[in-house]
Amino acid sequence: MIDQASDSPPSTDMPLHVYPNVYASGSVPKEWKPIRSRTLKFPVRNAVVRRYLQKLSDGKWQKVIKQGDGGEVHYFEHASGQVAGVKFFPS
């Protein structure tokens, strides 16, 4: 269980790592290409996840879903362009 009052990020309950891009995460195949205008971005609504991401890198984070050839990618994107929590879902 995650302690919401804790100031330290939970290390085992939420293993999110920051990467420079989705390909660097190792979750997305190198041949995957996003489809233009098939991207959804919205605020991180889960308060626990939002606080955790803020501890990884302070600033604005968004939840992103990108459709591409061969599947879609879900991840959190920082205002700097860095990403975390990258998951690939093949179609």
Phi and psi restraints in degrees (range 20) as a CNS / XPLOR table:
assign (resid 1 and name C) (resid 2 and name N)
       (resid 2 and name CA) (resid 2 and name C) 1.0 -87.3 20.0 2
assign (resid 2 and name N) (resid 2 and name CA)
       (resid 2 and name C) (resid 3 and name N) 1.0 129.4 20.0 2
assign (resid 2 and name C) (resid 3 and name N)
       (resid 3 and name CA) (resid 3 and name C) 1.0 -85.0 20.0 2
assign (resid 3 and name N) (resid 3 and name CA)
       (resid 3 and name C) (resid 4 and name N) 1.0 108.4 20.0 2
assign (resid 3 and name C) (resid 4 and name N)
       (resid 4 and name CA) (resid 4 and name C) 1.0 -71.1 20.0 2
assign (resid 4 and name N) (resid 4 and name CA)
       (resid 4 and name C) (resid 5 and name N) 1.0 -19.1 20.0 2
assign (resid 4 and name C) (resid 5 and name N)
       (resid 5 and name CA) (resid 5 and name C) 1.0 -86.5 20.0 2
assign (resid 5 and name N) (resid 5 and name CA)
       (resid 5 and name C) (resid 6 and name N) 1.0 -10.7 20.0 2
assign (resid 5 and name C) (resid 6 and name N)
       (resid 6 and name CA) (resid 6 and name C) 1.0 -69.5 20.0 2
assign (resid 6 and name N) (resid 6 and name CA)
       (resid 6 and name C) (resid 7 and name N) 1.0 143.9 20.0 2
assign (resid 6 and name C) (resid 7 and name N)
       (resid 7 and name CA) (resid 7 and name C) 1.0 -87.9 20.0 2
assign (resid 7 and name N) (resid 7 and name CA)
       (resid 7 and name C) (resid 8 and name N) 1.0 -16.9 20.0 2
assign (resid 7 and name C) (resid 8 and name N)
       (resid 8 and name CA) (resid 8 and name C) 1.0 -96.5 20.0 2
assign (resid 8 and name N) (resid 8 and name CA)
       (resid 8 and name C) (resid 9 and name N) 1.0 143.5 20.0 2
assign (resid 8 and name C) (resid 9 and name N)
       (resid 9 and name CA) (resid 9 and name C) 1.0 -68.5 20.0 2
assign (resid 9 and name N) (resid 9 and name CA)
       (resid 9 and name C) (resid 10 and name N) 1.0 140.3 20.0 2
assign (resid 9 and name C) (resid 10 and name N)
       (resid 10 and name CA) (resid 10 and name C) 1.0 -68.7 20.0 2
assign (resid 10 and name N) (resid 10 and name CA)
       (resid 10 and name C) (resid 11 and name N) 1.0 122.7 20.0 2
assign (resid 10 and name C) (resid 11 and name N)
       (resid 11 and name CA) (resid 11 and name C) 1.0 -83.6 20.0 2
assign (resid 11 and name N) (resid 11 and name CA)
       (resid 11 and name C) (resid 12 and name N) 1.0 -31.5 20.0 2
assign (resid 11 and name C) (resid 12 and name N)
       (resid 12 and name CA) (resid 12 and name C) 1.0 -102.1 20.0 2
assign (resid 12 and name N) (resid 12 and name CA)
       (resid 12 and name C) (resid 13 and name N) 1.0 -25.1 20.0 2
assign (resid 12 and name C) (resid 13 and name N)
       (resid 13 and name CA) (resid 13 and name C) 1.0 -78.9 20.0 2
assign (resid 13 and name N) (resid 13 and name CA)
       (resid 13 and name C) (resid 14 and name N) 1.0 -24.9 20.0 2
assign (resid 13 and name C) (resid 14 and name N)
       (resid 14 and name CA) (resid 14 and name C) 1.0 -141.2 20.0 2
assign (resid 14 and name N) (resid 14 and name CA)
       (resid 14 and name C) (resid 15 and name N) 1.0 77.9 20.0 2
assign (resid 14 and name C) (resid 15 and name N)
       (resid 15 and name CA) (resid 15 and name C) 1.0 -80.2 20.0 2
assign (resid 15 and name N) (resid 15 and name CA)
       (resid 15 and name C) (resid 16 and name N) 1.0 72.8 20.0 2
assign (resid 15 and name C) (resid 16 and name N)
       (resid 16 and name CA) (resid 16 and name C) 1.0 -95.9 20.0 2
assign (resid 16 and name N) (resid 16 and name CA)
       (resid 16 and name C) (resid 17 and name N) 1.0 135.9 20.0 2
assign (resid 16 and name C) (resid 17 and name N)
       (resid 17 and name CA) (resid 17 and name C) 1.0 -121.4 20.0 2
assign (resid 17 and name N) (resid 17 and name CA)
       (resid 17 and name C) (resid 18 and name N) 1.0 148.2 20.0 2
assign (resid 17 and name C) (resid 18 and name N)
       (resid 18 and name CA) (resid 18 and name C) 1.0 -94.5 20.0 2
assign (resid 18 and name N) (resid 18 and name CA)
       (resid 18 and name C) (resid 19 and name N) 1.0 134.2 20.0 2
assign (resid 18 and name C) (resid 19 and name N)
       (resid 19 and name CA) (resid 19 and name C) 1.0 -128.9 20.0 2
assign (resid 19 and name N) (resid 19 and name CA)
       (resid 19 and name C) (resid 20 and name N) 1.0 156.9 20.0 2
assign (resid 19 and name C) (resid 20 and name N)
       (resid 20 and name CA) (resid 20 and name C) 1.0 -70.3 20.0 2
assign (resid 20 and name N) (resid 20 and name CA)
       (resid 20 and name C) (resid 21 and name N) 1.0 -25.0 20.0 2
assign (resid 20 and name C) (resid 21 and name N)
       (resid 21 and name CA) (resid 21 and name C) 1.0 -160.9 20.0 2
assign (resid 21 and name N) (resid 21 and name CA)
       (resid 21 and name C) (resid 22 and name N) 1.0 172.2 20.0 2
assign (resid 21 and name C) (resid 22 and name N)
       (resid 22 and name CA) (resid 22 and name C) 1.0 -65.9 20.0 2
assign (resid 22 and name N) (resid 22 and name CA)
       (resid 22 and name C) (resid 23 and name N) 1.0 -31.8 20.0 2
assign (resid 22 and name C) (resid 23 and name N)
       (resid 23 and name CA) (resid 23 and name C) 1.0 -69.9 20.0 2
assign (resid 23 and name N) (resid 23 and name CA)
       (resid 23 and name C) (resid 24 and name N) 1.0 -34.2 20.0 2
assign (resid 23 and name C) (resid 24 and name N)
       (resid 24 and name CA) (resid 24 and name C) 1.0 -66.3 20.0 2
assign (resid 24 and name N) (resid 24 and name CA)
       (resid 24 and name C) (resid 25 and name N) 1.0 -19.6 20.0 2
assign (resid 24 and name C) (resid 25 and name N)
       (resid 25 and name CA) (resid 25 and name C) 1.0 -69.9 20.0 2
assign (resid 25 and name N) (resid 25 and name CA)
       (resid 25 and name C) (resid 26 and name N) 1.0 -23.5 20.0 2
assign (resid 25 and name C) (resid 26 and name N)
       (resid 26 and name CA) (resid 26 and name C) 1.0 84.1 20.0 2
assign (resid 26 and name N) (resid 26 and name CA)
       (resid 26 and name C) (resid 27 and name N) 1.0 -3.4 20.0 2
assign (resid 26 and name C) (resid 27 and name N)
       (resid 27 and name CA) (resid 27 and name C) 1.0 -87.1 20.0 2
assign (resid 27 and name N) (resid 27 and name CA)
       (resid 27 and name C) (resid 28 and name N) 1.0 -22.6 20.0 2
assign (resid 27 and name C) (resid 28 and name N)
       (resid 28 and name CA) (resid 28 and name C) 1.0 -106.5 20.0 2
assign (resid 28 and name N) (resid 28 and name CA)
       (resid 28 and name C) (resid 29 and name N) 1.0 128.8 20.0 2
assign (resid 28 and name C) (resid 29 and name N)
       (resid 29 and name CA) (resid 29 and name C) 1.0 -60.1 20.0 2
assign (resid 29 and name N) (resid 29 and name CA)
       (resid 29 and name C) (resid 30 and name N) 1.0 142.2 20.0 2
assign (resid 29 and name C) (resid 30 and name N)
       (resid 30 and name CA) (resid 30 and name C) 1.0 -60.6 20.0 2
assign (resid 30 and name N) (resid 30 and name CA)
       (resid 30 and name C) (resid 31 and name N) 1.0 -28.6 20.0 2
assign (resid 30 and name C) (resid 31 and name N)
       (resid 31 and name CA) (resid 31 and name C) 1.0 -82.8 20.0 2
assign (resid 31 and name N) (resid 31 and name CA)
       (resid 31 and name C) (resid 32 and name N) 1.0 -7.2 20.0 2
assign (resid 31 and name C) (resid 32 and name N)
       (resid 32 and name CA) (resid 32 and name C) 1.0 -67.9 20.0 2
assign (resid 32 and name N) (resid 32 and name CA)
       (resid 32 and name C) (resid 33 and name N) 1.0 133.1 20.0 2
assign (resid 32 and name C) (resid 33 and name N)
       (resid 33 and name CA) (resid 33 and name C) 1.0 -127.2 20.0 2
assign (resid 33 and name N) (resid 33 and name CA)
       (resid 33 and name C) (resid 34 and name N) 1.0 131.7 20.0 2
assign (resid 33 and name C) (resid 34 and name N)
       (resid 34 and name CA) (resid 34 and name C) 1.0 -70.1 20.0 2
assign (resid 34 and name N) (resid 34 and name CA)
       (resid 34 and name C) (resid 35 and name N) 1.0 151.5 20.0 2
assign (resid 34 and name C) (resid 35 and name N)
       (resid 35 and name CA) (resid 35 and name C) 1.0 -95.5 20.0 2
assign (resid 35 and name N) (resid 35 and name CA)
       (resid 35 and name C) (resid 36 and name N) 1.0 127.6 20.0 2
assign (resid 35 and name C) (resid 36 and name N)
       (resid 36 and name CA) (resid 36 and name C) 1.0 -57.6 20.0 2
assign (resid 36 and name N) (resid 36 and name CA)
       (resid 36 and name C) (resid 37 and name N) 1.0 144.4 20.0 2
assign (resid 36 and name C) (resid 37 and name N)
       (resid 37 and name CA) (resid 37 and name C) 1.0 63.0 20.0 2
assign (resid 37 and name N) (resid 37 and name CA)
       (resid 37 and name C) (resid 38 and name N) 1.0 18.2 20.0 2
assign (resid 37 and name C) (resid 38 and name N)
       (resid 38 and name CA) (resid 38 and name C) 1.0 -118.2 20.0 2
assign (resid 38 and name N) (resid 38 and name CA)
       (resid 38 and name C) (resid 39 and name N) 1.0 42.0 20.0 2
assign (resid 38 and name C) (resid 39 and name N)
       (resid 39 and name CA) (resid 39 and name C) 1.0 -121.1 20.0 2
assign (resid 39 and name N) (resid 39 and name CA)
       (resid 39 and name C) (resid 40 and name N) 1.0 132.0 20.0 2
assign (resid 39 and name C) (resid 40 and name N)
       (resid 40 and name CA) (resid 40 and name C) 1.0 -111.7 20.0 2
assign (resid 40 and name N) (resid 40 and name CA)
       (resid 40 and name C) (resid 41 and name N) 1.0 134.1 20.0 2
assign (resid 40 and name C) (resid 41 and name N)
       (resid 41 and name CA) (resid 41 and name C) 1.0 -131.6 20.0 2
assign (resid 41 and name N) (resid 41 and name CA)
       (resid 41 and name C) (resid 42 and name N) 1.0 133.2 20.0 2
assign (resid 41 and name C) (resid 42 and name N)
       (resid 42 and name CA) (resid 42 and name C) 1.0 -150.9 20.0 2
assign (resid 42 and name N) (resid 42 and name CA)
       (resid 42 and name C) (resid 43 and name N) 1.0 162.0 20.0 2
assign (resid 42 and name C) (resid 43 and name N)
       (resid 43 and name CA) (resid 43 and name C) 1.0 -62.7 20.0 2
assign (resid 43 and name N) (resid 43 and name CA)
       (resid 43 and name C) (resid 44 and name N) 1.0 153.2 20.0 2
assign (resid 43 and name C) (resid 44 and name N)
       (resid 44 and name CA) (resid 44 and name C) 1.0 -77.7 20.0 2
assign (resid 44 and name N) (resid 44 and name CA)
       (resid 44 and name C) (resid 45 and name N) 1.0 110.2 20.0 2
assign (resid 44 and name C) (resid 45 and name N)
       (resid 45 and name CA) (resid 45 and name C) 1.0 -88.3 20.0 2
assign (resid 45 and name N) (resid 45 and name CA)
       (resid 45 and name C) (resid 46 and name N) 1.0 -25.9 20.0 2
assign (resid 45 and name C) (resid 46 and name N)
       (resid 46 and name CA) (resid 46 and name C) 1.0 -73.6 20.0 2
assign (resid 46 and name N) (resid 46 and name CA)
       (resid 46 and name C) (resid 47 and name N) 1.0 113.7 20.0 2
assign (resid 46 and name C) (resid 47 and name N)
       (resid 47 and name CA) (resid 47 and name C) 1.0 -61.6 20.0 2
assign (resid 47 and name N) (resid 47 and name CA)
       (resid 47 and name C) (resid 48 and name N) 1.0 -38.0 20.0 2
assign (resid 47 and name C) (resid 48 and name N)
       (resid 48 and name CA) (resid 48 and name C) 1.0 -66.2 20.0 2
assign (resid 48 and name N) (resid 48 and name CA)
       (resid 48 and name C) (resid 49 and name N) 1.0 -45.4 20.0 2
assign (resid 48 and name C) (resid 49 and name N)
       (resid 49 and name CA) (resid 49 and name C) 1.0 -65.2 20.0 2
assign (resid 49 and name N) (resid 49 and name CA)
       (resid 49 and name C) (resid 50 and name N) 1.0 -42.6 20.0 2
assign (resid 49 and name C) (resid 50 and name N)
       (resid 50 and name CA) (resid 50 and name C) 1.0 -59.3 20.0 2
assign (resid 50 and name N) (resid 50 and name CA)
       (resid 50 and name C) (resid 51 and name N) 1.0 -45.3 20.0 2
assign (resid 50 and name C) (resid 51 and name N)
       (resid 51 and name CA) (resid 51 and name C) 1.0 -63.0 20.0 2
assign (resid 51 and name N) (resid 51 and name CA)
       (resid 51 and name C) (resid 52 and name N) 1.0 -41.4 20.0 2
assign (resid 51 and name C) (resid 52 and name N)
       (resid 52 and name CA) (resid 52 and name C) 1.0 -61.3 20.0 2
assign (resid 52 and name N) (resid 52 and name CA)
       (resid 52 and name C) (resid 53 and name N) 1.0 -46.2 20.0 2
assign (resid 52 and name C) (resid 53 and name N)
       (resid 53 and name CA) (resid 53 and name C) 1.0 -62.8 20.0 2
assign (resid 53 and name N) (resid 53 and name CA)
       (resid 53 and name C) (resid 54 and name N) 1.0 -38.5 20.0 2
assign (resid 53 and name C) (resid 54 and name N)
       (resid 54 and name CA) (resid 54 and name C) 1.0 -61.9 20.0 2
assign (resid 54 and name N) (resid 54 and name CA)
       (resid 54 and name C) (resid 55 and name N) 1.0 -34.4 20.0 2
assign (resid 54 and name C) (resid 55 and name N)
       (resid 55 and name CA) (resid 55 and name C) 1.0 -72.6 20.0 2
assign (resid 55 and name N) (resid 55 and name CA)
       (resid 55 and name C) (resid 56 and name N) 1.0 -30.3 20.0 2
assign (resid 55 and name C) (resid 56 and name N)
       (resid 56 and name CA) (resid 56 and name C) 1.0 -70.2 20.0 2
assign (resid 56 and name N) (resid 56 and name CA)
       (resid 56 and name C) (resid 57 and name N) 1.0 -44.0 20.0 2
assign (resid 56 and name C) (resid 57 and name N)
       (resid 57 and name CA) (resid 57 and name C) 1.0 -158.7 20.0 2
assign (resid 57 and name N) (resid 57 and name CA)
       (resid 57 and name C) (resid 58 and name N) 1.0 115.2 20.0 2
assign (resid 57 and name C) (resid 58 and name N)
       (resid 58 and name CA) (resid 58 and name C) 1.0 -65.5 20.0 2
assign (resid 58 and name N) (resid 58 and name CA)
       (resid 58 and name C) (resid 59 and name N) 1.0 141.2 20.0 2
assign (resid 58 and name C) (resid 59 and name N)
       (resid 59 and name CA) (resid 59 and name C) 1.0 132.3 20.0 2
assign (resid 59 and name N) (resid 59 and name CA)
       (resid 59 and name C) (resid 60 and name N) 1.0 -170.6 20.0 2
assign (resid 59 and name C) (resid 60 and name N)
       (resid 60 and name CA) (resid 60 and name C) 1.0 -80.8 20.0 2
assign (resid 60 and name N) (resid 60 and name CA)
       (resid 60 and name C) (resid 61 and name N) 1.0 131.3 20.0 2
assign (resid 60 and name C) (resid 61 and name N)
       (resid 61 and name CA) (resid 61 and name C) 1.0 -119.1 20.0 2
assign (resid 61 and name N) (resid 61 and name CA)
       (resid 61 and name C) (resid 62 and name N) 1.0 145.9 20.0 2
assign (resid 61 and name C) (resid 62 and name N)
       (resid 62 and name CA) (resid 62 and name C) 1.0 -131.7 20.0 2
assign (resid 62 and name N) (resid 62 and name CA)
       (resid 62 and name C) (resid 63 and name N) 1.0 152.2 20.0 2
assign (resid 62 and name C) (resid 63 and name N)
       (resid 63 and name CA) (resid 63 and name C) 1.0 -87.9 20.0 2
assign (resid 63 and name N) (resid 63 and name CA)
       (resid 63 and name C) (resid 64 and name N) 1.0 131.7 20.0 2
assign (resid 63 and name C) (resid 64 and name N)
       (resid 64 and name CA) (resid 64 and name C) 1.0 -125.8 20.0 2
assign (resid 64 and name N) (resid 64 and name CA)
       (resid 64 and name C) (resid 65 and name N) 1.0 137.7 20.0 2
assign (resid 64 and name C) (resid 65 and name N)
       (resid 65 and name CA) (resid 65 and name C) 1.0 -126.3 20.0 2
assign (resid 65 and name N) (resid 65 and name CA)
       (resid 65 and name C) (resid 66 and name N) 1.0 117.2 20.0 2
assign (resid 65 and name C) (resid 66 and name N)
       (resid 66 and name CA) (resid 66 and name C) 1.0 -116.6 20.0 2
assign (resid 66 and name N) (resid 66 and name CA)
       (resid 66 and name C) (resid 67 and name N) 1.0 126.6 20.0 2
assign (resid 66 and name C) (resid 67 and name N)
       (resid 67 and name CA) (resid 67 and name C) 1.0 -90.5 20.0 2
assign (resid 67 and name N) (resid 67 and name CA)
       (resid 67 and name C) (resid 68 and name N) 1.0 144.4 20.0 2
assign (resid 67 and name C) (resid 68 and name N)
       (resid 68 and name CA) (resid 68 and name C) 1.0 -150.5 20.0 2
assign (resid 68 and name N) (resid 68 and name CA)
       (resid 68 and name C) (resid 69 and name N) 1.0 -179.7 20.0 2
assign (resid 68 and name C) (resid 69 and name N)
       (resid 69 and name CA) (resid 69 and name C) 1.0 -72.3 20.0 2
assign (resid 69 and name N) (resid 69 and name CA)
       (resid 69 and name C) (resid 70 and name N) 1.0 119.3 20.0 2
assign (resid 69 and name C) (resid 70 and name N)
       (resid 70 and name CA) (resid 70 and name C) 1.0 96.6 20.0 2
assign (resid 70 and name N) (resid 70 and name CA)
       (resid 70 and name C) (resid 71 and name N) 1.0 -0.7 20.0 2
assign (resid 70 and name C) (resid 71 and name N)
       (resid 71 and name CA) (resid 71 and name C) 1.0 152.9 20.0 2
assign (resid 71 and name N) (resid 71 and name CA)
       (resid 71 and name C) (resid 72 and name N) 1.0 -174.1 20.0 2
assign (resid 71 and name C) (resid 72 and name N)
       (resid 72 and name CA) (resid 72 and name C) 1.0 -129.4 20.0 2
assign (resid 72 and name N) (resid 72 and name CA)
       (resid 72 and name C) (resid 73 and name N) 1.0 155.6 20.0 2
assign (resid 72 and name C) (resid 73 and name N)
       (resid 73 and name CA) (resid 73 and name C) 1.0 -117.9 20.0 2
assign (resid 73 and name N) (resid 73 and name CA)
       (resid 73 and name C) (resid 74 and name N) 1.0 132.7 20.0 2
assign (resid 73 and name C) (resid 74 and name N)
       (resid 74 and name CA) (resid 74 and name C) 1.0 -115.6 20.0 2
assign (resid 74 and name N) (resid 74 and name CA)
       (resid 74 and name C) (resid 75 and name N) 1.0 133.4 20.0 2
assign (resid 74 and name C) (resid 75 and name N)
       (resid 75 and name CA) (resid 75 and name C) 1.0 -164.0 20.0 2
assign (resid 75 and name N) (resid 75 and name CA)
       (resid 75 and name C) (resid 76 and name N) 1.0 170.9 20.0 2
assign (resid 75 and name C) (resid 76 and name N)
       (resid 76 and name CA) (resid 76 and name C) 1.0 -102.9 20.0 2
assign (resid 76 and name N) (resid 76 and name CA)
       (resid 76 and name C) (resid 77 and name N) 1.0 135.0 20.0 2
assign (resid 76 and name C) (resid 77 and name N)
       (resid 77 and name CA) (resid 77 and name C) 1.0 -121.0 20.0 2
assign (resid 77 and name N) (resid 77 and name CA)
       (resid 77 and name C) (resid 78 and name N) 1.0 129.3 20.0 2
assign (resid 77 and name C) (resid 78 and name N)
       (resid 78 and name CA) (resid 78 and name C) 1.0 -84.6 20.0 2
assign (resid 78 and name N) (resid 78 and name CA)
       (resid 78 and name C) (resid 79 and name N) 1.0 157.7 20.0 2
assign (resid 78 and name C) (resid 79 and name N)
       (resid 79 and name CA) (resid 79 and name C) 1.0 -57.2 20.0 2
assign (resid 79 and name N) (resid 79 and name CA)
       (resid 79 and name C) (resid 80 and name N) 1.0 -25.7 20.0 2
assign (resid 79 and name C) (resid 80 and name N)
       (resid 80 and name CA) (resid 80 and name C) 1.0 -76.2 20.0 2
assign (resid 80 and name N) (resid 80 and name CA)
       (resid 80 and name C) (resid 81 and name N) 1.0 -13.8 20.0 2
assign (resid 80 and name C) (resid 81 and name N)
       (resid 81 and name CA) (resid 81 and name C) 1.0 102.8 20.0 2
assign (resid 81 and name N) (resid 81 and name CA)
       (resid 81 and name C) (resid 82 and name N) 1.0 -11.7 20.0 2
assign (resid 81 and name C) (resid 82 and name N)
       (resid 82 and name CA) (resid 82 and name C) 1.0 -67.6 20.0 2
assign (resid 82 and name N) (resid 82 and name CA)
       (resid 82 and name C) (resid 83 and name N) 1.0 155.7 20.0 2
assign (resid 82 and name C) (resid 83 and name N)
       (resid 83 and name CA) (resid 83 and name C) 1.0 -128.8 20.0 2
assign (resid 83 and name N) (resid 83 and name CA)
       (resid 83 and name C) (resid 84 and name N) 1.0 158.9 20.0 2
assign (resid 83 and name C) (resid 84 and name N)
       (resid 84 and name CA) (resid 84 and name C) 1.0 -147.9 20.0 2
assign (resid 84 and name N) (resid 84 and name CA)
       (resid 84 and name C) (resid 85 and name N) 1.0 157.0 20.0 2
assign (resid 84 and name C) (resid 85 and name N)
       (resid 85 and name CA) (resid 85 and name C) 1.0 62.6 20.0 2
assign (resid 85 and name N) (resid 85 and name CA)
       (resid 85 and name C) (resid 86 and name N) 1.0 41.3 20.0 2
assign (resid 85 and name C) (resid 86 and name N)
       (resid 86 and name CA) (resid 86 and name C) 1.0 -76.0 20.0 2
assign (resid 86 and name N) (resid 86 and name CA)
       (resid 86 and name C) (resid 87 and name N) 1.0 128.8 20.0 2
assign (resid 86 and name C) (resid 87 and name N)
       (resid 87 and name CA) (resid 87 and name C) 1.0 -133.7 20.0 2
assign (resid 87 and name N) (resid 87 and name CA)
       (resid 87 and name C) (resid 88 and name N) 1.0 135.4 20.0 2
assign (resid 87 and name C) (resid 88 and name N)
       (resid 88 and name CA) (resid 88 and name C) 1.0 -108.1 20.0 2
assign (resid 88 and name N) (resid 88 and name CA)
       (resid 88 and name C) (resid 89 and name N) 1.0 132.0 20.0 2
assign (resid 88 and name C) (resid 89 and name N)
       (resid 89 and name CA) (resid 89 and name C) 1.0 -119.4 20.0 2
assign (resid 89 and name N) (resid 89 and name CA)
       (resid 89 and name C) (resid 90 and name N) 1.0 103.7 20.0 2
assign (resid 89 and name C) (resid 90 and name N)
       (resid 90 and name CA) (resid 90 and name C) 1.0 -66.4 20.0 2
assign (resid 90 and name N) (resid 90 and name CA)
       (resid 90 and name C) (resid 91 and name N) 1.0 149.4 20.0 2
